[in-house]
């Protein structure tokens, strides 16, 4: 188990990896990062929501990340990031985004697409207390490309 509410299977699950036959197994360092991310972000958020939260993506091997077109610097590859989507209806993605922003220490928090009322999903990362930047971004599409707008101080 990664944490009380996250199994290793859930944290590494990828339909793309299965379809392409790619290994998606974290090493010891990534596993330790995943446990810290779960402890510092996911579990407090899970307590706040009062119910399950869908993890769209947590750990990604380098090969999987490349296959999906992820950033070459993706924190998912080190086990430091996760994408969350509250499909179960306990709290909206916006409510989760706001909770993380206002109550938790994090490295990077991204309001992923959607509209002003609700992002499509929430990306959050955690490095460590000394290195976290508490950087807040909003992902938008501009002429077919993803652009990140810094909204840290807004």
N, C-alpha and C positions, 0 to 999 in steps of 0.2 A: 504494500500500500504506500502511496505517496503521502496521503494524509487520511484523516478520518473519513472524508467523503470523496476521495479520488483514488481509484485503483491505477496501477501502472498500465493496465490494458487501456483504460479510458484516456490516460495522459499521452499514450503513444499511438492511439488508433488513427488510421488514415486509409480511407478507401483508395486514394491514389497510390499509396505505397503497396497496398495489396494488389491492385490492378496491374502495376508495373513490376511487381516482384522485388520491391526495394526493402532493404532492412531498415527498420526504424527503432533501433534499440539504443537507449542512452548509455553513455559510459558513466563511470562513478561520479565524475565531476558534474555532469549534466543532471544526474539523478539527485545529487545533493542540492543543486540549484532549484530543481523542481520541487523538492520538499520544502525548501525555504520560501519559494514563491507561494506554495499552497498554505504554509503557515502564516505568512505575513499578509497575503492578499485574499486568497480564495476562502479560507475558513472564516475569517471575520465577515467577508461578504456573504457567505452562505448563512451565517448566523443572522445577518441583517435581513436577507431575503426571506428567511423562514422556510425555505424549500430548495429543491434541486435547481442547479444552474447547468445549462449545456456548455460543455467545453468543445468548441469547434476545432481548436488546435492548441496543443501545448508543445510537446517536444517534436522537433522535425530534424531528421538526419540531414546532412549536407546534400545528399543525393535527392532526397524527397523535396527539400527546399528549392533546389535547382529545377526539379521537374514541375513544380507548381508556379515557377517564376517569382519566387520570393527574393527579397533583398539578400545580397551576398553577405551583409552584416546583420542578418536577422538574429534577434535575441532568442528566437525559438530554438535555434541550433545549439545553444548552450543551456537550454532548459530554463531560461530566465523570463520567458514571456508566455502568455496565453491569450486566446481569443474566446470571449464569453458571449453567450446569447441566452437570455432568459425566456426561452420558448414555453416554459411551464406556467407563466402568468403570475408568479409571486411578486415580482417587481419588474418594471420596464427596464430596457437597456439604459435609458436616460437616468432612471433612478439609481441604477448600479453605478453608472459613470459618475454621477454627482456624489454618491456615497464614497467611492474610492478617492475622488478628488478632494473632498472635504475632510475625510476621517482617517485615511490611510497614508502611509509613507510608500512611495513608488518611484520607479525610475522614469518610466514613460507611460502615459495614458493617452489613448487615441480614440476619438469619437469617429467611428468608421462609417462614412457615408450616411445614408438615411436622410432625414430632414431635421428641421429645427426642434421638433417634438421628440424625436427618438432616433438614435443611430441604428444602423442595420446590425451591428455588433460592437463590442467593446474590446479593444486590445489593451493589455496592461502588462508591464514588466517590472521586475524587482531585481536589483543587483545586490546591494547591501547598504546598510544605514549610512555609511560614509560616502558611497559613490552614487547613490540615487540622486537624480537631477530634478525630480518632481516636474518634469516637462509634460505639458499638455498640448496635444495637437488635434486638429480636425482634418480628416481625409476627405477630399472632394475630387470629383472628376472634372478635368478641364481639357477639352478637345481630345478625349479618349485616354488621357494620361492621369494617373493619380498624383495629386498635389497635396502636400501637408502644410497646413496653416498653423502657425504657433499661436495658441490661445491661452498660454500659461497665465498671463496677467489680465485676462478678460473675465 
